[in-house]
Amino acid sequence: MGLRRTTARPLLLMLLVVSAAAAGGCAAPVPEVEVSSDAVAQLGQIMALLPASLDGREVDLIVDTGAELTLMDAELASELGLDVRSRWFPRRFQFIDGTQYSRRYVRVERLEIAGTAVGPLELPLTDLEAAGGPARSVILGCDVLRQCRILFDAGSRDVRFLASPEEAQLALRDLRPTRTFAPLELSWKGMRPFVEVARGAGPTASFLVDTGALQTFVSEETLRALDLGRRLDKDADGGTALVEDLSIGPWRAWLVVSVDASSRADALGFDVLRHLTFLWDGPGDKLWIAAPLPGEPDTLTAGVMIHEVLRELGVDPEAR
């Protein structure tokens, strides 16, 4: 059955951000991460957007586990009056909406977010809006996030950076004292994190954990190989599909996803992740997800017009 989504879907795809792979030139030093207090910040409604401070200047920060590097929008750097420098050789960055080359970067001493200080930082400058991402922002990538432990609470939308494994485990018990947390192993391909998911008890597939993506997406190949669900519509870019009974740790998910005709990795986007309470443990290579209590529904639904889609198809996921 084909369902038209000609208004909503292009907007979502326009805002999806994938990792930027840099090549050429000398690599910037790995910034140090210092967690100095138990401060809490609130996530945005539809994306992992947090307020932050960059050398005392207020900025919007996107926590993007799908990005390999921490980047800054070039227009924002100009607005803030930062000292822009240039490399001898350009660096290459691959985004959803094409490739960019940039020689420009800025050096900042301190990025502060939720009681956490990161720095010093060398931030490559790109045109994030032209790349299909959020303009006038900073993308916090896995060069920093792999050093971090971050607790995301779906109920309150709170996010908290934690200093140690002991503090992380204590925070989990305080936040959800009656629940268990199921660990999913993070496997790294370059500087991008993947977890294993499956449809029911079927074969598994590696999905990128991408808090910077507004919408979960799968490739044509994965949709066919895992028999994930049914097509809703199709266009030159791929279209959309209903993914049925996808196992994500202790949860079953019914999702309306973007089907991508390119070679992008399959990815769990923020449309799914914002429904989960989870601990991102970069140093421990794990994603700890709060499990439902015995007797509670273990099913979540996400994606554009998901409830309308399920009604039109006569599907009740909790009854399956």
Buried (B, 14 or more C-beta within 10 A) or exposed (E): EEBEBEEEBEEBBEBBBBBBBBEEBEEBEEBEBBBEEEBBBBBBEEBBBBBBBBBEEEBBBBBBBBBBBBBBBBBBBEEBEBEEEEBEEBBBBBBBBEEBEBBBBBBBEBBBBBBBBBBBBBBBBBBBBBBBBBBBBBBBBBBBBBBBBBBBBBEEEBBBBBBEEEBBBEBBEEBBEEBEBBBBEBEEEEBBBBBBBBBEEBEEBBBBBBBBBBBBBBBBEBBEEBEBBBBBBBEEEBBBBBBBBBBBBBBBBBBBBBBBEEEBBBBBBBBBBBBBBBBBBBEBBBBBBBBBEEEEEBBBBBBBBBEEBBEEBEBEBEEE
